[in-house]
Amino acid sequence: MADPSEGTRILVTGGSGLVGKAIQRVVADGASQPGEQWIFVSSKDADLMDTAQTRALFEKHRPTHVIHLAAMVGGLFRNIKYNLDFWRKNVQINDNVLHSAYEVGTQKVVSCLSTCIFPDKTTYPIDETMIHNGPPHSSNFGYSYAKRMIDVQNRAYFQQYGCTFTAVIPTNVFGPHDNFNIEDGHVLPGLIHKVYLAKRNGSALTVWGTGKPRRQFIYSLDLARLFLWVLREYSEVDPIILSVGEEDEVSIKEAAETIAEAMGFQGELTFDTTKSDGQFKKTASNKKLRTYLPDFQFTPFKQAVKETCAWFENNYEQARK
């Protein structure tokens, strides 16, 4: 078992990604507590699909706590093409991480799920009790079911061994260090890249779809602060949705206009309605979060977009795109 006298060692898998970088920044800005040692690892430290490499990583660091962010991820079309790969690789990663954590006596694991795990046919708003109420959307069922299985494993580890393994479900995350790839990235970073190019080239901005679908966006730095709260204070095994309120949902058109304003883009805004809109909405309830943290202040959407756009412009050459 991990020795509590040695302090708190927090291992973050997927430490070089969007959320991992945000947690690094929040910790560096003073959110770390006395006695905490933070270890951020990425794929260069271990292949988490490999059981022996994962076990060696956990034996080396013997973490008391784990934030598990690592996953095989991709955009819509990559998911459609490789559902089996997304299932197998993510199940391997998750099983290796959770079992290695159990074997070295880790006190707590917080894994990161996604709102895509919820049933395709559902009522809104979505809440934490509805995860297993029906099949996910057919486009990314491999990834979705693999992520759902973390919830199943968490409950099984608790039932059999008393482990405090839990999970969070963020809505659409964005911020510095995102993947700004137009084809394969998520909607907001893709739009930021498009606005940047349209402004640079003096061309119109073309948004895919009608612009009518609505989404809840959470700033990566807000999510990082909430992750630290979950790690330290949240004791349930059942997952918790981390999201802005239902009233803060914005349309894709509003998001595009906010980005254009933040980057000083004066050109024309057009919509390519031959492109799919995807799901019209995935409204999630943050009622459970608000019962715990009624006064948590989310960064206003316009401010968070402005900061993300500024980061992208300043780091264009090395940004993932």
C-alpha positions in Angstrom: 0.0 0.0 0.0 1.1 3.6 -0.5 2.6 5.1 2.6 0.6 8.2 3.7 3.7 9.6 5.6 5.4 10.1 2.2 2.9 12.9 1.3 0.5 13.1 -1.6 1.8 12.0 -5.0 -0.6 12.9 -7.8 -0.1 11.2 -11.2 -1.8 12.8 -14.2 -2.1 10.6 -17.3 -2.5 12.4 -20.6 -0.6 15.3 -18.9 0.4 17.0 -22.2 -3.1 17.3 -23.6 -5.7 20.2 -23.3 -6.9 19.4 -19.8 -3.5 18.1 -18.5 -1.9 21.4 -19.5 -4.7 23.4 -17.9 -4.2 21.4 -14.6 -0.4 22.1 -14.9 -1.1 25.8 -15.2 -3.5 25.9 -12.3 -1.1 24.0 -10.1 1.8 26.3 -11.1 -0.3 29.3 -10.4 -0.6 28.3 -6.7 -3.4 25.7 -6.5 -1.0 23.1 -5.2 -1.3 22.3 -1.5 1.6 21.6 1.0 3.0 18.1 0.7 1.6 17.5 -2.8 3.9 16.2 -5.5 2.5 16.5 -9.1 3.7 14.1 -11.8 2.4 14.8 -15.3 3.0 11.9 -17.8 2.3 11.5 -21.5 2.7 8.7 -24.1 6.5 9.2 -24.2 6.6 8.0 -20.6 4.7 4.8 -21.1 2.3 3.2 -23.6 -0.8 2.7 -21.4 -2.1 0.1 -23.8 0.8 -2.1 -22.7 0.1 -3.7 -19.3 3.8 -4.1 -18.3 4.7 -0.5 -19.2 1.7 0.8 -17.3 2.5 -1.3 -14.2 6.1 -0.2 -14.4 5.0 3.5 -14.5 2.8 3.0 -11.4 5.5 1.1 -9.6 8.0 3.8 -10.3 5.9 6.7 -9.0 3.5 4.8 -6.6 0.9 7.6 -6.7 -1.5 8.1 -3.8 -3.9 9.8 -6.3 -4.5 9.6 -10.0 -6.2 12.0 -12.5 -6.7 9.8 -15.6 -7.0 11.8 -18.8 -5.2 9.6 -21.3 -7.4 8.3 -24.1 -7.4 7.5 -27.8 -9.5 10.4 -29.2 -10.5 11.7 -32.6 -13.1 13.7 -34.5 -16.4 12.4 -36.0 -15.1 10.9 -39.2 -12.2 9.1 -37.5 -14.6 7.6 -35.0 -17.0 6.4 -37.7 -14.1 4.7 -39.5 -12.4 3.1 -36.5 -15.0 2.2 -33.9 -13.4 -1.1 -33.1 -10.0 0.5 -32.5 -11.5 3.2 -30.3 -13.2 0.5 -28.2 -10.2 -1.8 -27.8 -7.5 0.8 -27.2 -9.5 2.8 -24.7 -10.6 -0.3 -22.8 -7.0 -1.5 -22.6 -5.8 1.9 -21.4 -8.5 2.2 -18.8 -8.2 -1.4 -17.5 -4.4 -1.0 -17.2 -4.6 2.3 -15.4 -7.3 1.4 -13.0 -5.8 -2.0 -12.1 -2.3 -0.7 -11.7 -3.7 2.0 -9.4 -5.4 -0.7 -7.4 -2.2 -2.8 -7.3 0.0 0.0 -5.9 -2.6 1.0 -3.3 -3.7 4.3 -4.9 -6.2 6.0 -2.6 -8.2 7.8 -5.3 -8.6 7.8 -9.1 -10.6 10.5 -11.0 -11.2 9.5 -14.6 -12.4 11.8 -17.4 -15.5 10.7 -19.4 -17.4 12.6 -22.1 -21.0 13.7 -22.7 -21.0 11.5 -25.8 -21.4 8.5 -23.5 -25.1 9.4 -22.9 -27.9 7.7 -24.8 -28.5 9.0 -28.3 -32.3 9.0 -27.7 -32.9 10.8 -24.4 -34.7 13.6 -22.6 -33.1 16.8 -21.7 -31.4 18.0 -19.6 -29.1 14.9 -19.3 -28.0 14.1 -15.7 -25.7 11.5 -14.1 -28.4 8.9 -13.6 -29.0 8.5 -17.4 -25.6 7.2 -18.6 -26.7 3.6 -19.2 -30.3 4.2 -20.3 -29.8 3.3 -23.9 -27.2 3.0 -26.8 -25.0 6.0 -27.5 -24.9 7.6 -31.0 -23.9 5.1 -33.7 -21.1 7.3 -35.0 -18.8 6.8 -32.1 -20.3 3.9 -30.2 -16.8 2.3 -29.7 -15.4 5.3 -27.8 -18.6 5.9 -26.0 -19.0 2.4 -24.6 -15.3 2.2 -23.6 -15.8 5.4 -21.6 -19.0 4.1 -20.1 -17.1 1.0 -18.9 -15.0 3.2 -16.6 -18.2 3.9 -14.6 -18.9 0.1 -14.5 -15.3 -0.6 -13.4 -15.3 2.1 -10.7 -18.4 0.6 -9.1 -16.9 -2.9 -9.3 -13.6 -1.8 -7.7 -15.6 -0.1 -4.9 -17.8 -3.1 -4.4 -15.0 -5.7 -4.4 -12.1 -3.7 -2.9 -13.6 -0.5 -1.4 -11.6 1.7 -3.8 -12.6 5.3 -4.2 -12.4 5.4 -8.0 -14.8 7.9 -9.6 -15.2 9.9 -12.8 -16.2 13.4 -14.1 -18.2 14.2 -17.2 -17.2 17.6 -18.7 -19.2 19.2 -21.5 -17.3 20.7 -24.5 -13.9 21.7 -23.2 -11.8 24.4 -24.9 -8.8 26.5 -24.1 -5.0 26.9 -24.7 -3.2 23.8 -26.0 -6.3 22.4 -27.7 -6.3 20.6 -31.0 -7.1 23.3 -33.5 -7.3 21.0 -36.5 -10.1 22.1 -38.8 -11.0 18.6 -40.1 -10.5 16.5 -36.9 -10.6 18.9 -34.0 -13.7 19.9 -32.0 -16.0 22.7 -33.1 -14.7 25.6 -31.1 -10.9 25.2 -31.7 -11.7 24.4 -35.4 -13.7 27.7 -35.7 -10.8 29.6 -34.0 -8.4 28.3 -36.6 -10.9 29.1 -39.5 -11.3 32.7 -38.2 -7.5 33.1 -38.0 -7.1 31.9 -41.6 -10.0 34.0 -42.9 -8.6 37.1 -41.3 -5.1 36.4 -42.5 -6.3 35.7 -46.1 -9.0 38.4 -46.3 -11.6 35.8 -47.1 -15.1 35.0 -45.9 -15.6 32.7 -42.9 -17.5 29.6 -43.7 -19.1 27.7 -40.8 -20.1 24.1 -41.4 -23.8 23.5 -40.9 -26.6 25.9 -40.1 -25.1 27.3 -37.0 -28.2 26.5 -35.0 -27.0 23.5 -32.8 -26.5 24.5 -29.2 -23.6 23.5 -26.9 -22.3 24.1 -23.4 -18.7 25.0 -23.5 -16.4 24.8 -20.4 -13.1 26.7 -20.3 -10.2 24.2 -19.6 -8.9 26.3 -16.7 -12.3 26.2 -15.0 -12.4 22.5 -15.6 -8.9 22.2 -14.1 -10.0 24.0 -10.9 -13.0 21.6 -10.6 -10.8 18.6 -11.2 -8.7 19.6 -8.1 -11.9 20.0 -6.1 -13.1 16.5 -7.2 -9.7 15.0 -6.3 -9.7 16.5 -2.8 -13.3 16.8 -1.8 -15.7 14.7 -3.8 -16.1 11.3 -2.2 -18.8 9.6 -4.3 -18.0 6.8 -6.7 -20.9 7.9 -8.9 -19.8 10.3 -11.6 -20.4 14.1 -11.6 -21.1 16.3 -14.6 -18.8 19.4 -14.8 -20.5 22.0 -16.8 -21.7 25.6 -17.0 -25.5 25.9 -16.5 -28.2 25.1 -19.0 -28.8 28.9 -19.4 -25.2 29.3 -20.6 -25.7 27.1 -23.7 -24.7 28.9 -26.9 -25.4 28.3 -30.6 -22.6 27.5 -33.0 -23.5 30.8 -34.8 -23.1 32.7 -31.5 -19.8 30.9 -30.9 -18.5 31.9 -34.3 -19.6 35.5 -33.8 -17.8 35.6 -30.4 -14.6 34.3 -32.0 -14.8 36.8 -34.9 -15.2 39.6 -32.4 -12.3 38.4 -30.2 -10.0 38.2 -33.2 -11.1 41.4 -34.8 -12.4 39.6 -37.9 -14.5 42.0 -40.0 -15.3 39.8 -43.0 -18.5 37.9 -44.1 -19.9 35.0 -42.1 -21.5 32.3 -44.2 -23.0 28.8 -43.4 -22.4 25.7 -45.5 -25.7 23.9 -45.0 -24.6 20.9 -47.1 -22.5 19.9 -44.0 -24.1 18.0 -41.2 -25.1 19.8 -38.0 -24.7 16.7 -35.8 -26.8 16.5 -32.7 -28.9 19.6 -32.3 -28.3 19.8 -28.5 -26.8 17.7 -25.7 -28.0 19.9 -22.8 -26.5 18.7 -19.5 -27.6 19.5 -16.0 -25.0 20.8 -13.5 -27.5 20.6 -10.6 -25.4 18.0 -8.8 -22.3 20.2 -9.1 -24.2 23.2 -7.8 -25.4 21.3 -4.7 -21.7 20.9 -3.8 -20.4 24.2 -5.2 -23.2 26.7 -5.3 -20.8 29.7 -5.6 -18.3 28.4 -8.2 -17.5 31.2 -10.7 -17.1 30.1 -14.3 -15.0 32.3 -16.6 -17.5 34.2 -18.8 -17.6 32.7 -22.3 -16.5 35.8 -24.1 -13.5 36.2 -21.8 -12.5 32.5 -22.1 -12.8 32.7 -25.9 -10.7 35.9 -26.0 -7.9 34.3 -23.9 -8.0 31.1 -26.1 -7.8 33.1 -29.3 -4.9 35.2 -28.0 -3.0 32.0 -27.0 -3.6 30.5 -30.5 -2.4 33.7 -32.3 0.7 33.9 -30.1 1.5 30.2 -30.4 0.3 29.6 -34.0 3.5 27.9 -35.2 3.6 25.2 -32.5 -0.1 24.8 -31.8 -1.7 21.4 -32.6 -3.4 21.9 -35.9 
